């Protein structure tokens, strides 16, 4: 049960822990327990982690609901890939040597598109 969702939930969990670890290491190395201490790298790491925390749980929940409703396996994988790729691109955009706007926009577009497709799909399936 929830075999497809489990793949993307697992990937996103490992990715999130990696981001969290990077934030922790940066905080400890700079002696900053709260806020960003005006450290630009810590600010970028914190936002990459925070953004993942804001969008990944909803994406996983929607993917699980789509899977429970019997969505085709191929569609579930495409949506999961979109969600995961979106989070990767967004984090990469923030964490590179220089902020990469095309990656950031692409990451958000993929994430929003996956969330919207799943949301509308669930609504349509429930109403009709």
DRENPA-3360 file (N, C-alpha, C; in nm, 2 decimals, always signed):
BEGIN
1 = XXXXXXXX = +0.08/-0.12/+0.00/+0.00/+0.00/+0.00/+0.09/+0.13/+0.00 ~ +0.05/+0.22/-0.08/+0.13/+0.35/-0.09/+0.27/+0.33/-0.14 ~ +0.29/+0.23/-0.22/+0.43/+0.20/-0.27/+0.49/+0.31/-0.34 ~ +0.42/+0.38/-0.43/+0.47/+0.49/-0.51/+0.50/+0.61/-0.41 ~ +0.40/+0.65/-0.33/+0.42/+0.76/-0.24/+0.54/+0.74/-0.15 ~ +0.56/+0.61/-0.11/+0.67/+0.58/-0.02/+0.81/+0.61/-0.08 ~ +0.82/+0.59/-0.21/+0.94/+0.63/-0.28/+0.97/+0.78/-0.26 ~ +0.88/+0.86/-0.30/+0.90/+1.00/-0.30/+0.90/+1.06/-0.16;
9 = XXXXXXXX = +0.83/+1.00/-0.07/+0.83/+1.05/+0.07/+0.97/+1.02/+0.13 ~ +1.02/+0.90/+0.10/+1.16/+0.86/+0.14/+1.26/+0.95/+0.08 ~ +1.26/+0.98/-0.05/+1.35/+1.07/-0.11/+1.35/+1.21/-0.05 ~ +1.23/+1.26/-0.03/+1.21/+1.40/+0.03/+1.26/+1.40/+0.17 ~ +1.24/+1.29/+0.25/+1.28/+1.29/+0.39/+1.43/+1.29/+0.39 ~ +1.50/+1.21/+0.31/+1.65/+1.21/+0.31/+1.70/+1.34/+0.27 ~ +1.64/+1.40/+0.17/+1.68/+1.54/+0.12/+1.66/+1.64/+0.23 ~ +1.55/+1.64/+0.30/+1.52/+1.73/+0.40/+1.62/+1.72/+0.52;
17 = XXXXXXXX = +1.65/+1.60/+0.56/+1.75/+1.58/+0.67/+1.88/+1.63/+0.62 ~ +1.92/+1.61/+0.50/+2.05/+1.66/+0.45/+2.05/+1.82/+0.46 ~ +1.94/+1.88/+0.42/+1.93/+2.03/+0.43/+1.94/+2.07/+0.58 ~ +1.87/+2.00/+0.66/+1.87/+2.03/+0.81/+2.01/+2.01/+0.87 ~ +2.08/+1.91/+0.83/+2.21/+1.88/+0.87/+2.31/+2.00/+0.83 ~ +2.29/+2.04/+0.71/+2.37/+2.15/+0.66/+2.35/+2.28/+0.74 ~ +2.22/+2.31/+0.77/+2.19/+2.42/+0.85/+2.25/+2.41/+0.99 ~ +2.24/+2.29/+1.05/+2.30/+2.27/+1.19/+2.45/+2.29/+1.19;
25 = XXXXXXXX = +2.52/+2.23/+1.09/+2.66/+2.25/+1.08/+2.70/+2.39/+1.06 ~ +2.63/+2.47/+0.98/+2.66/+2.61/+0.96/+2.64/+2.69/+1.09 ~ +2.53/+2.66/+1.16/+2.50/+2.73/+1.28/+2.61/+2.71/+1.38 ~ +2.65/+2.58/+1.40/+2.75/+2.55/+1.50/+2.88/+2.61/+1.47 ~ +2.92/+2.61/+1.34/+3.05/+2.66/+1.30/+3.06/+2.81/+1.32 ~ +2.94/+2.88/+1.31/+2.94/+3.02/+1.33/+2.89/+3.07/+1.46 ~ +2.85/+2.97/+1.55/+2.80/+3.01/+1.68/+2.67/+3.09/+1.68 ~ +2.58/+3.05/+1.59/+2.45/+3.12/+1.57/+2.34/+3.02/+1.61;
33 = XXXXXXXX = +2.27/+3.05/+1.72/+2.17/+2.95/+1.76/+2.03/+2.99/+1.70 ~ +2.00/+3.12/+1.69/+1.87/+3.17/+1.64/+1.90/+3.27/+1.53 ~ +1.80/+3.28/+1.43/+1.82/+3.37/+1.32/+1.93/+3.33/+1.23 ~ +1.98/+3.43/+1.15/+2.08/+3.40/+1.06/+2.21/+3.47/+1.09 ~ +2.21/+3.56/+1.19/+2.33/+3.63/+1.23/+2.40/+3.71/+1.12 ~ +2.31/+3.75/+1.02/+2.36/+3.82/+0.90/+2.46/+3.74/+0.82 ~ +2.45/+3.60/+0.84/+2.54/+3.51/+0.76/+2.46/+3.47/+0.63 ~ +2.50/+3.52/+0.52/+2.43/+3.49/+0.39/+2.41/+3.35/+0.36;
41 = XXXXXXXX = +2.52/+3.27/+0.39/+2.51/+3.12/+0.36/+2.41/+3.06/+0.45 ~ +2.41/+3.09/+0.57/+2.31/+3.04/+0.67/+2.17/+3.08/+0.63 ~ +2.15/+3.20/+0.58/+2.02/+3.24/+0.54/+1.97/+3.16/+0.42 ~ +2.06/+3.13/+0.32/+2.03/+3.05/+0.21/+1.99/+2.91/+0.24 ~ +2.08/+2.85/+0.33/+2.05/+2.72/+0.38/+1.92/+2.71/+0.45 ~ +1.89/+2.80/+0.54/+1.77/+2.80/+0.62/+1.65/+2.82/+0.53 ~ +1.66/+2.90/+0.42/+1.54/+2.92/+0.33/+1.52/+2.79/+0.24 ~ +1.63/+2.73/+0.20/+1.62/+2.60/+0.13/+1.55/+2.50/+0.21;
49 = XXXXXXXX = +1.59/+2.49/+0.34/+1.53/+2.39/+0.43/+1.39/+2.43/+0.46 ~ +1.36/+2.56/+0.49/+1.23/+2.60/+0.52/+1.13/+2.58/+0.41 ~ +1.18/+2.61/+0.29/+1.09/+2.60/+0.17/+1.06/+2.45/+0.15 ~ +1.15/+2.36/+0.17/+1.12/+2.22/+0.16/+1.02/+2.18/+0.26 ~ +1.04/+2.23/+0.38/+0.94/+2.20/+0.49/+0.80/+2.25/+0.47 ~ +0.79/+2.36/+0.39/+0.67/+2.42/+0.36/+0.59/+2.35/+0.25 ~ +0.66/+2.29/+0.15/+0.59/+2.23/+0.04/+0.59/+2.08/+0.03 ~ +0.70/+2.02/+0.08/+0.70/+1.87/+0.07/+0.59/+1.80/+0.14;
57 = XXXXXXXX = +0.56/+1.84/+0.27/+0.45/+1.76/+0.34/+0.32/+1.76/+0.26 ~ +0.28/+1.88/+0.21/+0.15/+1.88/+0.13/+0.16/+1.80/+0.01 ~ +0.28/+1.80/-0.06/+0.30/+1.72/-0.18/+0.29/+1.57/-0.15 ~ +0.35/+1.53/-0.04/+0.34/+1.39/+0.00/+0.20/+1.35/+0.03 ~ +0.13/+1.43/+0.10/-0.01/+1.40/+0.14/-0.10/+1.39/+0.02 ~ -0.08/+1.49/-0.08/-0.16/+1.48/-0.20/-0.13/+1.36/-0.28 ~ +0.00/+1.33/-0.29/+0.04/+1.21/-0.37/-0.02/+1.08/-0.30 ~ -0.02/+1.07/-0.17/-0.08/+0.96/-0.10/-0.23/+0.95/-0.13;
65 = XXXXXXXX = -0.30/+1.06/-0.13/-0.44/+1.06/-0.16/-0.47/+1.02/-0.30 ~ -0.39/+1.07/-0.39/-0.41/+1.03/-0.53/-0.39/+0.88/-0.55 ~ -0.28/+0.83/-0.48/-0.26/+0.68/-0.48/-0.37/+0.61/-0.42 ~ -0.43/+0.65/-0.31/-0.54/+0.59/-0.25/-0.67/+0.59/-0.33 ~ -0.68/+0.69/-0.42/-0.79/+0.71/-0.51/-0.78/+0.62/-0.63 ~ -0.66/+0.56/-0.65/-0.64/+0.47/-0.76/-0.58/+0.54/-0.89 ~ -0.51/+0.65/-0.87/-0.45/+0.72/-0.99/-0.35/+0.62/-1.05 ~ -0.34/+0.63/-1.18/-0.24/+0.54/-1.25/-0.10/+0.55/-1.20;
73 = XXXXXXXX = -0.03/+0.44/-1.19/+0.11/+0.44/-1.14/+0.20/+0.53/-1.21 ~ +0.19/+0.54/-1.35/+0.27/+0.63/-1.43/+0.25/+0.77/-1.39 ~ +0.12/+0.81/-1.37/+0.09/+0.95/-1.33/+0.14/+0.98/-1.19 ~ +0.13/+0.88/-1.10/+0.19/+0.90/-0.96/+0.34/+0.93/-0.97 ~ +0.41/+0.85/-1.05/+0.55/+0.87/-1.06/+0.59/+1.00/-1.13 ~ +0.51/+1.04/-1.23/+0.54/+1.17/-1.29/+0.52/+1.28/-1.19 ~ +0.41/+1.28/-1.11/+0.39/+1.38/-1.01/+0.49/+1.38/-0.90 ~ +0.53/+1.26/-0.86/+0.64/+1.25/-0.76/+0.77/+1.30/-0.81;
81 = XXXXXXXX = +0.80/+1.27/-0.93/+0.93/+1.32/-0.99/+0.92/+1.47/-1.00 ~ +0.81/+1.53/-1.04/+0.79/+1.67/-1.05/+0.82/+1.74/-0.91 ~ +0.75/+1.68/-0.81/+0.77/+1.74/-0.68/+0.91/+1.73/-0.63 ~ +0.97/+1.61/-0.64/+1.11/+1.60/-0.60/+1.21/+1.68/-0.68 ~ +1.19/+1.68/-0.81/+1.28/+1.77/-0.89/+1.26/+1.91/-0.86 ~ +1.14/+1.95/-0.84/+1.11/+2.09/-0.80/+1.19/+2.13/-0.67 ~ +1.19/+2.05/-0.57/+1.25/+2.08/-0.45/+1.41/+2.08/-0.47 ~ +1.46/+1.99/-0.55/+1.60/+1.98/-0.58/+1.65/+2.11/-0.65;
89 = XXXXXXXX = +1.57/+2.15/-0.75/+1.61/+2.26/-0.83/+1.60/+2.39/-0.75 ~ +1.50/+2.40/-0.66/+1.49/+2.52/-0.58/+1.60/+2.53/-0.48 ~ +1.64/+2.42/-0.42/+1.75/+2.42/-0.32/+1.88/+2.45/-0.39 ~ +1.90/+2.39/-0.51/+2.02/+2.41/-0.59/+2.03/+2.56/-0.62 ~ +1.92/+2.62/-0.66/+1.92/+2.76/-0.69/+1.97/+2.85/-0.58 ~ +1.93/+2.82/-0.46/+1.97/+2.90/-0.34/+2.11/+2.87/-0.29 ~ +2.15/+2.75/-0.31/+2.28/+2.70/-0.25/+2.40/+2.70/-0.34 ~ +2.38/+2.74/-0.46/+2.50/+2.75/-0.55/+2.59/+2.87/-0.51;
97 = XXXXXXXX = +2.70/+2.88/-0.58/+2.79/+3.00/-0.55/+2.72/+3.13/-0.57 ~ +2.62/+3.13/-0.66/+2.54/+3.25/-0.69/+2.40/+3.21/-0.71 ~ +2.30/+3.29/-0.66/+2.16/+3.24/-0.67/+2.13/+3.23/-0.82 ~ +2.07/+3.11/-0.86/+2.04/+3.08/-0.99/+1.89/+3.10/-1.01 ~ +1.85/+3.21/-1.07/+1.70/+3.24/-1.08/+1.63/+3.14/-1.17 ~ +1.69/+3.10/-1.29/+1.61/+3.00/-1.37/+1.59/+2.87/-1.29 ~ +1.68/+2.82/-1.21/+1.66/+2.70/-1.13/+1.55/+2.73/-1.03 ~ +1.56/+2.84/-0.97/+1.46/+2.87/-0.86/+1.32/+2.88/-0.92;
105 = XXXXXXXX = +1.30/+2.95/-1.03/+1.17/+2.96/-1.10/+1.13/+2.82/-1.14 ~ +1.22/+2.74/-1.20/+1.18/+2.61/-1.25/+1.14/+2.52/-1.14 ~ +1.21/+2.53/-1.03/+1.18/+2.45/-0.91/+1.04/+2.48/-0.85 ~ +1.01/+2.61/-0.85/+0.88/+2.65/-0.80/+0.77/+2.61/-0.90 ~ +0.79/+2.63/-1.03/+0.69/+2.59/-1.13/+0.66/+2.44/-1.12 ~ +0.76/+2.36/-1.11/+0.74/+2.22/-1.10/+0.66/+2.18/-0.98 ~ +0.70/+2.24/-0.86/+0.63/+2.21/-0.74/+0.48/+2.26/-0.75 ~ +0.46/+2.38/-0.79/+0.32/+2.43/-0.80/+0.24/+2.35/-0.90;
113 = XXXXXXXX = +0.30/+2.31/-1.01/+0.23/+2.23/-1.11/+0.19/+2.10/-1.05 ~ +0.28/+2.03/-0.98/+0.25/+1.90/-0.92/+0.14/+1.92/-0.82 ~ +0.15/+2.02/-0.73/+0.04/+2.04/-0.63/-0.09/+2.07/-0.70 ~ -0.09/+2.16/-0.80/-0.22/+2.19/-0.87/-0.28/+2.07/-0.94 ~ -0.20/+1.99/-1.01/-0.25/+1.88/-1.08/-0.31/+1.78/-0.98 ~ -0.24/+1.75/-0.87/-0.29/+1.66/-0.77/-0.42/+1.72/-0.71 ~ -0.42/+1.84/-0.67/-0.53/+1.91/-0.61/-0.66/+1.90/-0.70 ~ -0.64/+1.94/-0.82/-0.75/+1.94/-0.92/-0.80/+1.79/-0.95;
121 = XXXXXXXX = -0.70/+1.71/-0.96/-0.73/+1.56/-0.98/-0.82/+1.51/-0.87 ~ -0.78/+1.54/-0.75/-0.85/+1.49/-0.63/-0.99/+1.55/-0.63 ~ -1.00/+1.68/-0.66/-1.13/+1.74/-0.66/-1.23/+1.68/-0.77 ~ -1.17/+1.67/-0.89/-1.25/+1.61/-0.99/-1.29/+1.46/-0.96 ~ -1.20/+1.39/-0.91/-1.23/+1.25/-0.87/-1.34/+1.24/-0.77 ~ -1.33/+1.33/-0.67/-1.43/+1.33/-0.56/-1.57/+1.38/-0.60 ~ -1.57/+1.48/-0.69/-1.70/+1.54/-0.73/-1.77/+1.47/-0.85 ~ -1.69/+1.40/-0.93/-1.76/+1.33/-1.04/-1.73/+1.19/-1.04;
% end
